[in-house]
Amino acid sequence: MAEFVARNPGSLEQVLTTLSYFDNLNLAEKINIPVLYSAGFKDLICWPETIAAASSA
């Protein structure tokens, strides 16, 4: 997506709008390889508890 927006800078708003429809928790069960993730405790939008919930999905 970053490459797409770099080539099409006027599309940024549409890309962000489209991405807002996806909840990665619903995609977590499709992951079939080990994943390393981290959580920032200063993030006021995505709390660490939500990251932990995704890891046990």
mmCIF file of the N, C-alpha and C atoms, coordinates in Angstrom:
data_MODEL
# 
_entry.id   MODEL 
# 
loop_
_atom_site.group_PDB 
_atom_site.id 
_atom_site.type_symbol 
_atom_site.label_atom_id 
_atom_site.label_alt_id 
_atom_site.label_comp_id 
_atom_site.label_asym_id 
_atom_site.label_entity_id 
_atom_site.label_seq_id 
_atom_site.pdbx_PDB_ins_code 
_atom_site.Cartn_x 
_atom_site.Cartn_y 
_atom_site.Cartn_z 
_atom_site.occupancy 
_atom_site.B_iso_or_equiv 
_atom_site.pdbx_formal_charge 
_atom_site.auth_seq_id 
_atom_site.auth_comp_id 
_atom_site.auth_asym_id 
_atom_site.auth_atom_id 
_atom_site.pdbx_PDB_model_num 
ATOM 1   N N  . MET A 1 1  ? 0.814   -1.170  0.000  1.00 0.00 ? 1  MET A N  1 
ATOM 2   C CA . MET A 1 1  ? 0.000   0.000   0.000  1.00 0.00 ? 1  MET A CA 1 
ATOM 3   C C  . MET A 1 1  ? 0.871   1.251   0.000  1.00 0.00 ? 1  MET A C  1 
ATOM 4   N N  . ALA A 1 2  ? 1.971   1.179   0.727  1.00 0.00 ? 2  ALA A N  1 
ATOM 5   C CA . ALA A 1 2  ? 2.861   2.340   0.764  1.00 0.00 ? 2  ALA A CA 1 
ATOM 6   C C  . ALA A 1 2  ? 3.377   2.665   -0.632 1.00 0.00 ? 2  ALA A C  1 
ATOM 7   N N  . GLU A 1 3  ? 3.729   1.631   -1.399 1.00 0.00 ? 3  GLU A N  1 
ATOM 8   C CA . GLU A 1 3  ? 4.194   1.864   -2.771 1.00 0.00 ? 3  GLU A CA 1 
ATOM 9   C C  . GLU A 1 3  ? 3.074   2.441   -3.630 1.00 0.00 ? 3  GLU A C  1 
ATOM 10  N N  . PHE A 1 4  ? 1.869   1.926   -3.464 1.00 0.00 ? 4  PHE A N  1 
ATOM 11  C CA . PHE A 1 4  ? 0.730   2.429   -4.227 1.00 0.00 ? 4  PHE A CA 1 
ATOM 12  C C  . PHE A 1 4  ? 0.501   3.907   -3.940 1.00 0.00 ? 4  PHE A C  1 
ATOM 13  N N  . VAL A 1 5  ? 0.492   4.280   -2.664 1.00 0.00 ? 5  VAL A N  1 
ATOM 14  C CA . VAL A 1 5  ? 0.260   5.673   -2.292 1.00 0.00 ? 5  VAL A CA 1 
ATOM 15  C C  . VAL A 1 5  ? 1.423   6.551   -2.749 1.00 0.00 ? 5  VAL A C  1 
ATOM 16  N N  . ALA A 1 6  ? 2.648   6.000   -2.735 1.00 0.00 ? 6  ALA A N  1 
ATOM 17  C CA . ALA A 1 6  ? 3.793   6.775   -3.221 1.00 0.00 ? 6  ALA A CA 1 
ATOM 18  C C  . ALA A 1 6  ? 3.625   7.113   -4.703 1.00 0.00 ? 6  ALA A C  1 
ATOM 19  N N  . ARG A 1 7  ? 3.060   6.160   -5.457 1.00 0.00 ? 7  ARG A N  1 
ATOM 20  C CA . ARG A 1 7  ? 2.837   6.396   -6.883 1.00 0.00 ? 7  ARG A CA 1 
ATOM 21  C C  . ARG A 1 7  ? 1.562   7.191   -7.142 1.00 0.00 ? 7  ARG A C  1 
ATOM 22  N N  . ASN A 1 8  ? 0.616   7.133   -6.205 1.00 0.00 ? 8  ASN A N  1 
ATOM 23  C CA . ASN A 1 8  ? -0.687  7.795   -6.353 1.00 0.00 ? 8  ASN A CA 1 
ATOM 24  C C  . ASN A 1 8  ? -1.013  8.607   -5.105 1.00 0.00 ? 8  ASN A C  1 
ATOM 25  N N  . PRO A 1 9  ? -0.294  9.689   -4.857 1.00 0.00 ? 9  PRO A N  1 
ATOM 26  C CA . PRO A 1 9  ? -0.477  10.427  -3.595 1.00 0.00 ? 9  PRO A CA 1 
ATOM 27  C C  . PRO A 1 9  ? -1.896  10.937  -3.369 1.00 0.00 ? 9  PRO A C  1 
ATOM 28  N N  . GLY A 1 10 ? -2.650  11.155  -4.409 1.00 0.00 ? 10 GLY A N  1 
ATOM 29  C CA . GLY A 1 10 ? -4.019  11.625  -4.253 1.00 0.00 ? 10 GLY A CA 1 
ATOM 30  C C  . GLY A 1 10 ? -4.964  10.554  -3.730 1.00 0.00 ? 10 GLY A C  1 
ATOM 31  N N  . SER A 1 11 ? -4.489  9.321   -3.643 1.00 0.00 ? 11 SER A N  1 
ATOM 32  C CA . SER A 1 11 ? -5.325  8.206   -3.204 1.00 0.00 ? 11 SER A CA 1 
ATOM 33  C C  . SER A 1 11 ? -5.231  7.915   -1.709 1.00 0.00 ? 11 SER A C  1 
ATOM 34  N N  . LEU A 1 12 ? -4.446  8.656   -0.980 1.00 0.00 ? 12 LEU A N  1 
ATOM 35  C CA . LEU A 1 12 ? -4.214  8.353   0.429  1.00 0.00 ? 12 LEU A CA 1 
ATOM 36  C C  . LEU A 1 12 ? -5.514  8.277   1.229  1.00 0.00 ? 12 LEU A C  1 
ATOM 37  N N  . GLU A 1 13 ? -6.385  9.244   1.092  1.00 0.00 ? 13 GLU A N  1 
ATOM 38  C CA . GLU A 1 13 ? -7.640  9.235   1.857  1.00 0.00 ? 13 GLU A CA 1 
ATOM 39  C C  . GLU A 1 13 ? -8.471  8.002   1.543  1.00 0.00 ? 13 GLU A C  1 
ATOM 40  N N  . GLN A 1 14 ? -8.562  7.632   0.256  1.00 0.00 ? 14 GLN A N  1 
ATOM 41  C CA . GLN A 1 14 ? -9.350  6.461   -0.118 1.00 0.00 ? 14 GLN A CA 1 
ATOM 42  C C  . GLN A 1 14 ? -8.724  5.185   0.441  1.00 0.00 ? 14 GLN A C  1 
ATOM 43  N N  . VAL A 1 15 ? -7.402  5.092   0.410  1.00 0.00 ? 15 VAL A N  1 
ATOM 44  C CA . VAL A 1 15 ? -6.714  3.922   0.962  1.00 0.00 ? 15 VAL A CA 1 
ATOM 45  C C  . VAL A 1 15 ? -6.987  3.804   2.459  1.00 0.00 ? 15 VAL A C  1 
ATOM 46  N N  . LEU A 1 16 ? -6.865  4.898   3.184  1.00 0.00 ? 16 LEU A N  1 
ATOM 47  C CA . LEU A 1 16 ? -7.107  4.874   4.629  1.00 0.00 ? 16 LEU A CA 1 
ATOM 48  C C  . LEU A 1 16 ? -8.558  4.551   4.947  1.00 0.00 ? 16 LEU A C  1 
ATOM 49  N N  . THR A 1 17 ? -9.480  5.054   4.144  1.00 0.00 ? 17 THR A N  1 
ATOM 50  C CA . THR A 1 17 ? -10.892 4.735   4.346  1.00 0.00 ? 17 THR A CA 1 
ATOM 51  C C  . THR A 1 17 ? -11.137 3.252   4.137  1.00 0.00 ? 17 THR A C  1 
ATOM 52  N N  . THR A 1 18 ? -10.582 2.698   3.076  1.00 0.00 ? 18 THR A N  1 
ATOM 53  C CA . THR A 1 18 ? -10.751 1.268   2.792  1.00 0.00 ? 18 THR A CA 1 
ATOM 54  C C  . THR A 1 18 ? -10.154 0.418   3.907  1.00 0.00 ? 18 THR A C  1 
ATOM 55  N N  . LEU A 1 19 ? -8.966  0.771   4.387  1.00 0.00 ? 19 LEU A N  1 
ATOM 56  C CA . LEU A 1 19 ? -8.331  0.013   5.462  1.00 0.00 ? 19 LEU A CA 1 
ATOM 57  C C  . LEU A 1 19 ? -9.137  0.061   6.755  1.00 0.00 ? 19 LEU A C  1 
ATOM 58  N N  . SER A 1 20 ? -9.897  1.112   6.958  1.00 0.00 ? 20 SER A N  1 
ATOM 59  C CA . SER A 1 20 ? -10.678 1.225   8.195  1.00 0.00 ? 20 SER A CA 1 
ATOM 60  C C  . SER A 1 20 ? -11.783 0.177   8.280  1.00 0.00 ? 20 SER A C  1 
ATOM 61  N N  . TYR A 1 21 ? -12.110 -0.472  7.162  1.00 0.00 ? 21 TYR A N  1 
ATOM 62  C CA . TYR A 1 21 ? -13.149 -1.507  7.163  1.00 0.00 ? 21 TYR A CA 1 
ATOM 63  C C  . TYR A 1 21 ? -12.638 -2.860  7.650  1.00 0.00 ? 21 TYR A C  1 
ATOM 64  N N  . PHE A 1 22 ? -11.341 -3.023  7.780  1.00 0.00 ? 22 PHE A N  1 
ATOM 65  C CA . PHE A 1 22 ? -10.761 -4.311  8.136  1.00 0.00 ? 22 PHE A CA 1 
ATOM 66  C C  . PHE A 1 22 ? -10.389 -4.354  9.609  1.00 0.00 ? 22 PHE A C  1 
ATOM 67  N N  . ASP A 1 23 ? -10.751 -5.430  10.281 1.00 0.00 ? 23 ASP A N  1 
ATOM 68  C CA . ASP A 1 23 ? -10.355 -5.665  11.663 1.00 0.00 ? 23 ASP A CA 1 
ATOM 69  C C  . ASP A 1 23 ? -9.433  -6.880  11.643 1.00 0.00 ? 23 ASP A C  1 
ATOM 70  N N  . ASN A 1 24 ? -8.168  -6.656  11.913 1.00 0.00 ? 24 ASN A N  1 
ATOM 71  C CA . ASN A 1 24 ? -7.187  -7.741  11.817 1.00 0.00 ? 24 ASN A CA 1 
ATOM 72  C C  . ASN A 1 24 ? -7.459  -8.894  12.763 1.00 0.00 ? 24 ASN A C  1 
ATOM 73  N N  . LEU A 1 25 ? -8.232  -8.665  13.821 1.00 0.00 ? 25 LEU A N  1 
ATOM 74  C CA . LEU A 1 25 ? -8.587  -9.770  14.701 1.00 0.00 ? 25 LEU A CA 1 
ATOM 75  C C  . LEU A 1 25 ? -9.338  -10.851 13.920 1.00 0.00 ? 25 LEU A C  1 
ATOM 76  N N  . ASN A 1 26 ? -10.138 -10.440 12.972 1.00 0.00 ? 26 ASN A N  1 
ATOM 77  C CA . ASN A 1 26 ? -10.884 -11.407 12.169 1.00 0.00 ? 26 ASN A CA 1 
ATOM 78  C C  . ASN A 1 26 ? -9.986  -12.175 11.202 1.00 0.00 ? 26 ASN A C  1 
ATOM 79  N N  . LEU A 1 27 ? -8.802  -11.677 10.958 1.00 0.00 ? 27 LEU A N  1 
ATOM 80  C CA . LEU A 1 27 ? -7.874  -12.346 10.048 1.00 0.00 ? 27 LEU A CA 1 
ATOM 81  C C  . LEU A 1 27 ? -6.832  -13.180 10.796 1.00 0.00 ? 27 LEU A C  1 
ATOM 82  N N  . ALA A 1 28 ? -6.777  -13.067 12.118 1.00 0.00 ? 28 ALA A N  1 
ATOM 83  C CA . ALA A 1 28 ? -5.729  -13.722 12.908 1.00 0.00 ? 28 ALA A CA 1 
ATOM 84  C C  . ALA A 1 28 ? -5.734  -15.235 12.753 1.00 0.00 ? 28 ALA A C  1 
ATOM 85  N N  . GLU A 1 29 ? -6.880  -15.845 12.623 1.00 0.00 ? 29 GLU A N  1 
ATOM 86  C CA . GLU A 1 29 ? -6.929  -17.306 12.516 1.00 0.00 ? 29 GLU A CA 1 
ATOM 87  C C  . GLU A 1 29 ? -6.306  -17.819 11.223 1.00 0.00 ? 29 GLU A C  1 
ATOM 88  N N  . LYS A 1 30 ? -6.105  -16.958 10.253 1.00 0.00 ? 30 LYS A N  1 
ATOM 89  C CA . LYS A 1 30 ? -5.494  -17.366 8.991  1.00 0.00 ? 30 LYS A CA 1 
ATOM 90  C C  . LYS A 1 30 ? -3.960  -17.400 9.063  1.00 0.00 ? 30 LYS A C  1 
ATOM 91  N N  . ILE A 1 31 ? -3.390  -16.870 10.130 1.00 0.00 ? 31 ILE A N  1 
ATOM 92  C CA . ILE A 1 31 ? -1.934  -16.866 10.288 1.00 0.00 ? 31 ILE A CA 1 
ATOM 93  C C  . ILE A 1 31 ? -1.492  -18.273 10.660 1.00 0.00 ? 31 ILE A C  1 
ATOM 94  N N  . ASN A 1 32 ? -0.573  -18.834 9.894  1.00 0.00 ? 32 ASN A N  1 
ATOM 95  C CA . ASN A 1 32 ? -0.130  -20.206 10.175 1.00 0.00 ? 32 ASN A CA 1 
ATOM 96  C C  . ASN A 1 32 ? 1.383   -20.316 10.339 1.00 0.00 ? 32 ASN A C  1 
ATOM 97  N N  . ILE A 1 33 ? 2.029   -19.199 10.660 1.00 0.00 ? 33 ILE A N  1 
ATOM 98  C CA . ILE A 1 33 ? 3.464   -19.183 10.947 1.00 0.00 ? 33 ILE A CA 1 
ATOM 99  C C  . ILE A 1 33 ? 3.688   -18.394 12.231 1.00 0.00 ? 33 ILE A C  1 
ATOM 100 N N  . PRO A 1 34 ? 4.819   -18.592 12.906 1.00 0.00 ? 34 PRO A N  1 
ATOM 101 C CA . PRO A 1 34 ? 5.091   -17.798 14.114 1.00 0.00 ? 34 PRO A CA 1 
ATOM 102 C C  . PRO A 1 34 ? 5.166   -16.304 13.789 1.00 0.00 ? 34 PRO A C  1 
ATOM 103 N N  . VAL A 1 35 ? 4.669   -15.493 14.701 1.00 0.00 ? 35 VAL A N  1 
ATOM 104 C CA . VAL A 1 35 ? 4.629   -14.052 14.495 1.00 0.00 ? 35 VAL A CA 1 
ATOM 105 C C  . VAL A 1 35 ? 5.200   -13.358 15.721 1.00 0.00 ? 35 VAL A C  1 
ATOM 106 N N  . LEU A 1 36 ? 6.016   -12.358 15.510 1.00 0.00 ? 36 LEU A N  1 
ATOM 107 C CA . LEU A 1 36 ? 6.545   -11.529 16.593 1.00 0.00 ? 36 LEU A CA 1 
ATOM 108 C C  . LEU A 1 36 ? 5.771   -10.216 16.587 1.00 0.00 ? 36 LEU A C  1 
ATOM 109 N N  . TYR A 1 37 ? 5.202   -9.854  17.703 1.00 0.00 ? 37 TYR A N  1 
ATOM 110 C CA . TYR A 1 37 ? 4.465   -8.603  17.787 1.00 0.00 ? 37 TYR A CA 1 
ATOM 111 C C  . TYR A 1 37 ? 4.835   -7.897  19.076 1.00 0.00 ? 37 TYR A C  1 
ATOM 112 N N  . SER A 1 38 ? 4.548   -6.621  19.127 1.00 0.00 ? 38 SER A N  1 
ATOM 113 C CA . SER A 1 38 ? 4.804   -5.854  20.346 1.00 0.00 ? 38 SER A CA 1 
ATOM 114 C C  . SER A 1 38 ? 3.670   -4.860  20.539 1.00 0.00 ? 38 SER A C  1 
ATOM 115 N N  . ALA A 1 39 ? 3.580   -4.335  21.736 1.00 0.00 ? 39 ALA A N  1 
ATOM 116 C CA . ALA A 1 39 ? 2.540   -3.366  22.060 1.00 0.00 ? 39 ALA A CA 1 
ATOM 117 C C  . ALA A 1 39 ? 3.176   -2.159  22.725 1.00 0.00 ? 39 ALA A C  1 
ATOM 118 N N  . GLY A 1 40 ? 2.760   -0.979  22.296 1.00 0.00 ? 40 GLY A N  1 
ATOM 119 C CA . GLY A 1 40 ? 3.240   0.253   22.911 1.00 0.00 ? 40 GLY A CA 1 
ATOM 120 C C  . GLY A 1 40 ? 2.275   0.687   23.998 1.00 0.00 ? 40 GLY A C  1 
ATOM 121 N N  . PHE A 1 41 ? 2.754   0.818   25.202 1.00 0.00 ? 41 PHE A N  1 
ATOM 122 C CA . PHE A 1 41 ? 1.861   1.143   26.307 1.00 0.00 ? 41 PHE A CA 1 
ATOM 123 C C  . PHE A 1 41 ? 1.386   2.591   26.288 1.00 0.00 ? 41 PHE A C  1 
ATOM 124 N N  . LYS A 1 42 ? 1.947   3.416   25.402 1.00 0.00 ? 42 LYS A N  1 
ATOM 125 C CA . LYS A 1 42 ? 1.487   4.801   25.304 1.00 0.00 ? 42 LYS A CA 1 
ATOM 126 C C  . LYS A 1 42 ? 0.465   4.982   24.183 1.00 0.00 ? 42 LYS A C  1 
ATOM 127 N N  . ASP A 1 43 ? 0.148   3.910   23.487 1.00 0.00 ? 43 ASP A N  1 
ATOM 128 C CA . ASP A 1 43 ? -0.828  3.978   22.398 1.00 0.00 ? 43 ASP A CA 1 
ATOM 129 C C  . ASP A 1 43 ? -2.226  4.079   22.991 1.00 0.00 ? 43 ASP A C  1 
ATOM 130 N N  . LEU A 1 44 ? -2.909  5.178   22.749 1.00 0.00 ? 44 LEU A N  1 
ATOM 131 C CA . LEU A 1 44 ? -4.232  5.400   23.332 1.00 0.00 ? 44 LEU A CA 1 
ATOM 132 C C  . LEU A 1 44 ? -5.357  4.820   22.477 1.00 0.00 ? 44 LEU A C  1 
ATOM 133 N N  . ILE A 1 45 ? -5.028  4.326   21.299 1.00 0.00 ? 45 ILE A N  1 
ATOM 134 C CA . ILE A 1 45 ? -6.042  3.773   20.404 1.00 0.00 ? 45 ILE A CA 1 
ATOM 135 C C  . ILE A 1 45 ? -6.101  2.259   20.504 1.00 0.00 ? 45 ILE A C  1 
ATOM 136 N N  . CYS A 1 46 ? -4.961  1.611   20.452 1.00 0.00 ? 46 CYS A N  1 
ATOM 137 C CA . CYS A 1 46 ? -4.905  0.145   20.446 1.00 0.00 ? 46 CYS A CA 1 
ATOM 138 C C  . CYS A 1 46 ? -4.236  -0.321  21.737 1.00 0.00 ? 46 CYS A C  1 
ATOM 139 N N  . TRP A 1 47 ? -5.023  -0.594  22.744 1.00 0.00 ? 47 TRP A N  1 
ATOM 140 C CA . TRP A 1 47 ? -4.512  -0.976  24.056 1.00 0.00 ? 47 TRP A CA 1 
ATOM 141 C C  . TRP A 1 47 ? -3.823  -2.341  24.001 1.00 0.00 ? 47 TRP A C  1 
ATOM 142 N N  . PRO A 1 48 ? -2.824  -2.581  24.856 1.00 0.00 ? 48 PRO A N  1 
ATOM 143 C CA . PRO A 1 48 ? -2.116  -3.872  24.869 1.00 0.00 ? 48 PRO A CA 1 
ATOM 144 C C  . PRO A 1 48 ? -3.047  -5.064  25.059 1.00 0.00 ? 48 PRO A C  1 
ATOM 145 N N  . GLU A 1 49 ? -4.135  -4.892  25.787 1.00 0.00 ? 49 GLU A N  1 
ATOM 146 C CA . GLU A 1 49 ? -5.069  -5.991  26.006 1.00 0.00 ? 49 GLU A CA 1 
ATOM 147 C C  . GLU A 1 49 ? -5.675  -6.479  24.686 1.00 0.00 ? 49 GLU A C  1 
ATOM 148 N N  . THR A 1 50 ? -5.864  -5.564  23.743 1.00 0.00 ? 50 THR A N  1 
ATOM 149 C CA . THR A 1 50 ? -6.439  -5.973  22.464 1.00 0.00 ? 50 THR A CA 1 
ATOM 150 C C  . THR A 1 50 ? -5.430  -6.753  21.650 1.00 0.00 ? 50 THR A C  1 
ATOM 151 N N  . ILE A 1 51 ? -4.156  -6.453  21.806 1.00 0.00 ? 51 ILE A N  1 
ATOM 152 C CA . ILE A 1 51 ? -3.100  -7.188  21.105 1.00 0.00 ? 51 ILE A CA 1 
ATOM 153 C C  . ILE A 1 51 ? -3.038  -8.608  21.672 1.00 0.00 ? 51 ILE A C  1 
ATOM 154 N N  . ALA A 1 52 ? -3.104  -8.742  22.996 1.00 0.00 ? 52 ALA A N  1 
ATOM 155 C CA . ALA A 1 52 ? -3.058  -10.052 23.623 1.00 0.00 ? 52 ALA A CA 1 
ATOM 156 C C  . ALA A 1 52 ? -4.257  -10.900 23.200 1.00 0.00 ? 52 ALA A C  1 
ATOM 157 N N  . ALA A 1 53 ? -5.413  -10.285 23.054 1.00 0.00 ? 53 ALA A N  1 
ATOM 158 C CA . ALA A 1 53 ? -6.598  -11.012 22.624 1.00 0.00 ? 53 ALA A CA 1 
ATOM 159 C C  . ALA A 1 53 ? -6.412  -11.574 21.218 1.00 0.00 ? 53 ALA A C  1 
ATOM 160 N N  . ALA A 1 54 ? -5.761  -10.818 20.362 1.00 0.00 ? 54 ALA A N  1 
ATOM 161 C CA . ALA A 1 54 ? -5.529  -11.272 18.990 1.00 0.00 ? 54 ALA A CA 1 
ATOM 162 C C  . ALA A 1 54 ? -4.561  -12.449 18.964 1.00 0.00 ? 54 ALA A C  1 
ATOM 163 N N  . SER A 1 55 ? -3.614  -12.478 19.885 1.00 0.00 ? 55 SER A N  1 
ATOM 164 C CA . SER A 1 55 ? -2.623  -13.550 19.868 1.00 0.00 ? 55 SER A CA 1 
ATOM 165 C C  . SER A 1 55 ? -3.212  -14.886 20.318 1.00 0.00 ? 55 SER A C  1 
ATOM 166 N N  . SER A 1 56 ? -4.324  -14.844 21.009 1.00 0.00 ? 56 SER A N  1 
ATOM 167 C CA . SER A 1 56 ? -4.932  -16.102 21.456 1.00 0.00 ? 56 SER A CA 1 
ATOM 168 C C  . SER A 1 56 ? -6.134  -16.487 20.594 1.00 0.00 ? 56 SER A C  1 
ATOM 169 N N  . ALA A 1 57 ? -6.359  -15.731 19.539 1.00 0.00 ? 57 ALA A N  1 
ATOM 170 C CA . ALA A 1 57 ? -7.506  -16.009 18.650 1.00 0.00 ? 57 ALA A CA 1 
ATOM 171 C C  . ALA A 1 57 ? -7.282  -17.268 17.844 1.00 0.00 ? 57 ALA A C  1 
# 
